[in-house]
Amino acid sequence: MKNFYVLIFACIGGFYVNGQMMQGSVSVDPYVGVPNWANSLLYNQYDGDEQNVQNYKAVGSMLSYGGRFEYMMSDQVGVGADINYEVSGFSFNFEDQVYTPDGTGLGGVTTYKAQYTAKKLRAMLRLNYHFVQSEKVDMYSAFAGGYKNVNRTWETNPSHPDYQDANANGAIFPVALRIAVGAKVYFTQNIGAHVELGAFGGGLLQAGLSVKF
């Protein structure tokens, strides 16, 4: 009877380990993140009171998009990469005098469209610690750090002497960081969903699929 109980516990332990992210395994997690901070806090808050501004709207969306890759160095520690991308900005129409390309006023009034766009790309190396693992649930904490690039454009159509088109590449602070906790729930042995709550380096809340090999 004693040997029987030993066998039962060994089987249970085998199922438990089988569900874990074991050393040498790999996971890929595509995700969407919310909010897009720039659009949520800055560009989507226009109250419409400024004169001569028509059809104001945020450019891009309230979401960011990304994906993570992780390789398990041990049964609890994984290393990998996190890349995410978002677009933010605003556009509006306004009426002003008609101008020639050299800035000479010709009289009359036309409608101009001005648009500012910022495209942000973050690429970070990542360290995860998996503190809870079972056959269906995997919970972890994470720290990531890397590079952030921002491409900014300002365009006015048709051209206007007071709104010069411009293009700037590079972030004021080109470093991306993220601290997070998350959980993965597997529907099958290899496919599941994940959710992550984090600060900096992307959306406060990120969620998507999780596939392990």
C-alpha positions as CSV (number, residue, x, y, z in Angstrom):
1,M,0.0,0.0,0.0
2,K,2.9,2.4,0.8
3,N,4.4,1.8,-2.6
4,F,0.9,2.5,-4.1
5,Y,0.8,6.0,-2.5
6,V,4.3,6.7,-3.6
7,L,3.3,5.9,-7.1
8,I,0.3,8.1,-6.9
9,F,2.3,11.1,-5.6
10,A,4.9,10.5,-8.3
11,C,2.3,10.7,-11.0
12,I,0.8,13.9,-9.6
13,G,4.2,15.4,-9.5
14,G,4.8,14.3,-13.1
15,F,1.7,16.1,-14.3
16,Y,2.7,19.2,-12.3
17,V,6.1,19.4,-13.8
18,N,4.8,18.7,-17.3
19,G,2.7,21.8,-17.2
20,Q,5.6,24.1,-16.2
21,M,7.9,26.2,-18.3
22,M,10.8,23.8,-17.9
23,Q,14.5,24.5,-18.6
24,G,15.1,24.8,-22.3
25,S,11.5,25.5,-23.3
26,V,10.5,28.5,-25.4
27,S,7.4,30.7,-25.3
28,V,6.1,33.3,-27.7
29,D,3.5,35.9,-26.6
30,P,1.9,38.3,-29.1
31,Y,-0.2,41.0,-27.3
32,V,-2.1,44.3,-27.4
33,G,-1.6,47.0,-24.7
34,V,-3.8,49.7,-23.2
35,P,-3.7,52.6,-22.9
36,N,-1.6,54.4,-25.5
37,W,-0.5,57.0,-22.9
38,A,0.1,59.9,-25.4
39,N,-3.3,59.6,-27.0
40,S,-5.1,59.0,-23.8
41,L,-3.6,61.8,-21.7
42,L,-2.6,64.4,-24.3
43,Y,-4.0,64.2,-27.8
44,N,-7.5,62.9,-27.1
45,Q,-8.3,65.6,-24.5
46,Y,-8.9,68.6,-26.9
47,D,-12.1,70.5,-25.8
48,G,-12.8,72.2,-29.1
49,D,-12.8,75.7,-27.8
50,E,-9.8,77.0,-29.8
51,Q,-10.8,79.3,-32.7
52,N,-10.4,78.2,-36.3
53,V,-9.8,74.5,-35.4
54,Q,-12.1,72.1,-37.2
55,N,-12.4,68.3,-37.2
56,Y,-9.8,67.8,-34.5
57,K,-9.0,64.1,-33.8
58,A,-6.3,61.8,-32.4
59,V,-4.1,59.9,-34.8
60,G,-3.5,56.2,-34.2
61,S,-5.4,54.4,-31.6
62,M,-5.6,53.8,-27.9
63,L,-3.7,50.5,-28.3
64,S,-0.1,49.5,-28.7
65,Y,1.0,46.2,-30.3
66,G,3.8,43.9,-29.4
67,G,5.3,40.5,-28.8
68,R,7.5,38.7,-26.4
69,F,9.9,35.8,-26.7
70,E,11.3,33.8,-23.7
71,Y,13.8,31.1,-23.2
72,M,13.8,29.2,-19.9
73,M,17.4,29.1,-18.5
74,S,16.1,27.1,-15.5
75,D,12.7,25.9,-14.3
76,Q,12.0,29.3,-12.8
77,V,14.1,31.9,-14.6
78,G,13.7,32.9,-18.2
79,V,15.4,35.5,-20.5
80,G,14.1,36.9,-23.7
81,A,13.0,40.0,-25.6
82,D,10.0,42.3,-25.7
83,I,9.2,44.5,-28.7
84,N,6.2,46.9,-28.9
85,Y,5.0,49.6,-31.3
86,E,2.5,52.4,-31.0
87,V,1.3,55.4,-33.1
88,S,0.0,58.6,-31.5
89,G,-0.6,62.2,-32.5
90,F,-3.4,64.5,-33.7
91,S,-4.8,66.2,-36.8
92,F,-7.1,69.2,-37.4
93,N,-8.4,71.4,-40.2
94,F,-8.2,75.2,-40.3
95,E,-9.0,78.0,-42.7
96,D,-6.5,80.6,-43.8
97,Q,-5.4,82.6,-46.8
98,V,-4.2,80.9,-49.9
99,Y,-0.4,80.9,-50.3
100,T,2.0,80.0,-53.1
101,P,4.9,77.6,-52.3
102,D,7.2,80.5,-51.7
103,G,4.9,81.9,-49.0
104,T,3.4,84.8,-51.0
105,G,-0.2,85.5,-50.1
106,L,-2.6,85.4,-53.1
107,G,-5.8,86.3,-51.3
108,G,-8.9,84.1,-50.8
109,V,-9.4,81.5,-48.2
110,T,-8.9,77.7,-48.3
111,T,-8.9,74.8,-45.8
112,Y,-5.7,73.3,-44.6
113,K,-5.0,70.0,-42.8
114,A,-2.3,69.8,-40.2
115,Q,-1.1,66.5,-38.7
116,Y,1.4,65.5,-36.1
117,T,2.4,61.8,-35.8
118,A,4.7,60.1,-33.4
119,K,5.7,56.4,-34.1
120,K,7.3,54.7,-31.1
121,L,9.3,51.5,-31.2
122,R,10.6,49.8,-28.0
123,A,13.0,46.9,-28.0
124,M,13.9,45.5,-24.6
125,L,15.8,42.5,-23.2
126,R,13.8,40.8,-20.5
127,L,14.3,38.7,-17.3
128,N,11.4,36.8,-15.9
129,Y,11.0,34.9,-12.6
130,H,8.2,32.3,-12.5
131,F,7.1,32.1,-8.9
132,V,3.9,30.0,-9.4
133,Q,3.6,27.2,-11.9
134,S,1.1,24.4,-12.4
135,E,-0.4,22.4,-15.2
136,K,-2.7,25.3,-16.2
137,V,-1.3,28.5,-14.5
138,D,2.0,30.2,-14.8
139,M,2.6,33.5,-12.8
140,Y,5.7,35.6,-13.1
141,S,7.4,38.9,-12.3
142,A,9.6,40.6,-14.9
143,F,12.1,43.4,-15.5
144,A,13.0,44.6,-19.0
145,G,15.3,47.3,-20.3
146,G,16.4,48.4,-23.7
147,Y,16.1,51.0,-26.5
148,K,13.3,53.4,-27.5
149,N,13.1,55.2,-30.9
150,V,10.5,57.8,-31.9
151,N,9.9,59.1,-35.4
152,R,8.0,62.4,-35.4
153,T,6.5,64.1,-38.5
154,W,4.6,67.4,-38.9
155,E,2.8,67.9,-42.2
156,T,0.4,70.5,-43.6
157,N,-1.5,70.1,-46.8
158,P,-1.4,72.3,-48.8
159,S,1.8,73.9,-47.7
160,H,1.6,76.9,-45.3
161,P,4.4,79.3,-44.3
162,D,3.5,79.2,-40.6
163,Y,3.3,75.4,-40.5
164,Q,6.6,74.0,-41.9
165,D,6.7,70.3,-42.6
166,A,9.3,68.5,-40.4
167,N,10.6,65.1,-39.7
168,A,12.6,64.2,-36.5
169,N,14.0,60.7,-35.7
170,G,15.0,59.8,-32.1
171,A,13.7,59.9,-28.6
172,I,14.5,62.6,-26.1
173,F,15.3,59.8,-23.6
174,P,16.1,56.8,-25.8
175,V,15.9,54.2,-22.9
176,A,12.9,51.9,-22.4
177,L,12.3,50.1,-19.1
178,R,9.5,47.9,-17.8
179,I,8.6,46.3,-14.4
180,A,5.7,43.9,-14.5
181,V,3.8,41.0,-13.0
182,G,1.7,38.6,-15.2
183,A,-0.1,35.3,-15.5
184,K,-0.6,32.8,-18.2
185,V,-3.5,30.3,-18.4
186,Y,-3.1,27.4,-20.7
187,F,-6.2,25.9,-22.5
188,T,-4.1,23.0,-23.9
189,Q,-0.5,21.8,-23.1
190,N,1.0,24.4,-25.4
191,I,-1.6,27.1,-26.1
192,G,-3.1,29.7,-23.8
193,A,-3.7,33.3,-23.0
194,H,-1.8,35.8,-20.9
195,V,-2.3,39.1,-19.1
196,E,0.4,41.4,-17.7
197,L,0.2,44.5,-15.5
198,G,3.3,46.7,-15.7
199,A,4.8,50.2,-15.4
200,F,6.6,52.0,-18.2
201,G,7.7,50.5,-21.5
202,G,4.2,50.1,-23.0
203,G,0.6,49.8,-21.9
204,L,-0.3,49.5,-18.3
205,L,-2.3,46.4,-19.2
206,Q,-1.1,43.9,-21.9
207,A,-3.0,40.8,-23.0
208,G,-2.8,38.2,-25.7
209,L,-2.0,34.7,-26.7
210,S,0.8,32.5,-25.2
211,V,2.4,29.6,-27.1
212,K,5.1,27.4,-25.6
213,F,7.3,24.8,-27.3
